[in-house]
Amino acid sequence: MTAPAAGPEADAPGEPVSRGATVRRVAGVLIRPETAAAAPPGVDPDAFLAAVAEDTYEVVAGLELVQPVILHTGLEALAHRIAWPGTPVIGLPAGGPVLARAFAALRPYGDDAVVVAGDAPDLPPLLVGKLLRELGRAPVAICPAEDGTAVAVAARLPLPAWAAAELDRGDLDGADDGVDDGVDIVRRLRAAAPGRRMVATGPGWHRLRRPADIHRLDPGLEGWEATRALLSAATGPR
C-alpha cells in the first residue's frame, strides 16, 4: 500500500477532538534504507537495518490502545516481513518533508498520531505513551534526540502545516558527515508555531544513525532482542 501525497486538509489542523470522546491513537514506525549506514564494522548493513527496524516496530506494536502502522520508504518486503498480523504497511510517496508525508498516511487511522524513527530499537514504550498524553495540552509533542533530530513526534491530526519538518535535520555535532546542520527540531518548530506552548517535549532518547551510536544502547533494558543478538554475534555479548 502506498499513501496518498500530503496535501491541504479541509478541517482545522491541530484541533483536538473532544476529550470527552474516544480518541483514536495511532503510532507509525518509519523505517528507511539510511539506517543500514549505521551498521558497525563487522555487521552486515542489511541485517542491521532489519534487526533495528524489527525491534523498533515491536516497541510500538506492544502499546495498549494504540494502532500500530509500519511506514517505509522503499522497504516493502522488509516491512511485511516484520509486521505482525493486522498491522497496516504503508509506503510513503516521494517529495516534501517526511513528517508531512508520514502524518498524512496515518490520518485514516486515528485522531492523535505519533511517528517514531525506525532506528530506536531500545526506546522505552513509556516515552511513546508520554508523547501521546502530551497532546492533551499541545498540538505537537517531541521526544528529542541528542543530535538535534527527533526520536519521535506526536501530533493531533491533521498535522498543522507549520509542523511539517524533516525528521533528520538538525545535527549539532559540527561534523562534515552529509547530515544537514541546523537548529534542533524543537526550537525550529517552536519558532514556526503560531502561538506559545504549542510544542511540548517529553524525555529525550537516542537513535542509531552512525556506527558509533551502538554504544548508546542500554544493555539493562528489556527488548531489542534482534539487534542485541546480531551485535552479540559480531562483537560479543551485550
N, C-alpha and C positions, 0 to 999 in steps of 0.2 A: 504494500500500500504506500502511495506517495501522497504527502499532504498538499493541499492547495497552497498557492503562493500567498504570503501575508499581504493584507490589504486593509483599507479603511473599514471600520466596523460601524454599524448603524447605532448600536447602543453606546451609552456614555462609558468610556474606558475607565477602569479602575473603580467603578461604583460598586460598593459592597451589596450583595444580596441581603435581604432582611435576615438579621442574625437570629430571628425567631424561627426562620425557615430552616429546612435541612440544607446544609451547604455541601455540595458535592466537591470532593477534593481529588485531584489527580496529580501524580508525580511521574515525570518523564526523565529517563536516564538518557543522556545524549552521548552516544558512542561515535567516535571519529577515527579515521586511519592515523591521524597525527600521534595518537597515543603510542603507537609502535616505536616511535623515535625515542621514547623514554626507557626502552629496554636497556638494562645494564650490560656490560661486556659479558659474553658467555651465555646470554639468554636470547633465544630466538625471538625476534621482534613480533612476528605474527602470533606466537604462543603467548607472549607477554600481553599483547593487545587483547587477546581472547580471555585470558585469565582475569585481567583487571576489569574488563567490561562485565564479565560474569559476576564477579564479586560486588561491583558497584550496583549492578541491577538487583542482586539479591538483597542488598540493603533496603532498596525501595520496595521490592516485592513483598517483603515481610512486614510492611507497615499496615496497621489496622485501619479500616475505614478509609483507605486511600486506593484509588485505581492506579495500578502501575502501567506504564507505557514505555516501550523502547523507541527512542528516536535515533536515527542514524543518518550519516552522510556516506552513502556508497558501501554499506556493510550489511546488505540484506541477508546474506547467507549466515553470517555470524549472529546477527540479531535474532533470527529464527532459531538458531541452534541453542542459544542460551535462554530463550523466553520460556517461561512456564506456560502451561495450557491456559488459554483465555487472555493472555497479555497481548494487546494490540502492538504491532510493529509498524512504524511509520518512517518512510524515507523522506527527508526534508528536501524541498526544492532548492535550487541554487539561487544565489542573489540576495543581497540585503543582510542586515545584521542577524546573526544566528539566533539571538533571543527572540526577535520578532517572528522568525520562521518557526521556532520551537513552540512558542506560546500559541501561535495561530493553529498549529497542528493539534494542540491539546484542547483547544476551545470546545469541541463537541463533547468532551468527556467530563467537564467539571465547571464549577464556578470559581474555585480557587485552584491554582496550579503552582507546582514547583518544578523547575528544570535543574537537574543535578548533572554536573560534569561527570562523564563516564570514566574518569581517571582518579577516583577517590575510593579505592576498594575497602579501606578500613574506616570509612565515615560512620560515626555512631548514628543509628536511626533517630535517636533523641534530638539531634540537631536539625534533622529534616522536619520533625514534628514541631519543634520550636518555631521554625520559619513560618510554617502554615498558621500557627496560632498568632503570630505577629500580624497577620493580615486582618485581624480584628481591629487593629488600630492604625494601620498604614496600608496603602495600596500596593506597596512593593517592600520586600524584605530580602536581605542578602546575608549569606554565610560567606565571609571574605576569606581569601587565601593570602598568605604572607607576601606573595609576589605582586599583589595588587589586582589580581583577577578574582573571579568568584568560584567557589566550590559549588554553590547552589544559589539560585534566585527564585523567589516565590512572588506571585502577583495575583491580584484579583483579575479575572478575565472579563472583557478582553484586555490585553496588555496596553497600558497607556502609551501613546506614541513617543512621549519623552523618555520612556524607559527602554526603548529599543536600543540595544548595545551589542558590541562584540564581547562575548564572554571572556576571551583570552587577551583582550587589550589591557595594558596597564602594568607591564613588567617593570619592576622598580629596582632591579639589581644593576642596571647600567651595562650589562653585558652585551657584546655585539653578537647576538645569537639568533637574529632573524625575527625576534618577537618584538612587536611594537612597544616602544617605551611610552609612557604617558602617565597621566593622573589615574590613581586607582579607581576601580569601578564604583565604589561607594561615594567618593567625592564627585565623580562625574555625574552620577545620577542625582545626587542631591543638588548639584548646581543646575541641572536641567529641569528638575521638578518645579511645578508652578507655585508651590507653597511649602511652608515649613512642615517638618515631621511627616513627610510623605514617603521617606525611605528609611525603614527600620533595619537594624542589624542584629544578627544573632552571634553566638560564639564562632570564632574562626576555626578553620581546619586546614588541611594541606592536600595538594594534588600531586600526581606523578607526571610531571611534564618534562623532566630531564633525567638522565640515568642516575645522577646523584640523589635524586629525590626519594629513592627507595629507603634511604636511611631515616626518613621521616615516619615510616610505617611503625606502628606500635605493636610489638610482639605480644604484649599483655592483653590486647583486645581480642575478644572472640570474633569469629568471622574471618573474612578474606582468605578462605581455605585454598582456593585455586591459585591465587597469587603467592601465598605462603609456600605451597607445595612446589610451585615452579621455581621460586627463588632458592628454596632449600636444596633442591636437586642440583642447582648450578653453583651455589655459593656456600652451602652448609645450612644447618638448622637455624630457624629464626624464631 
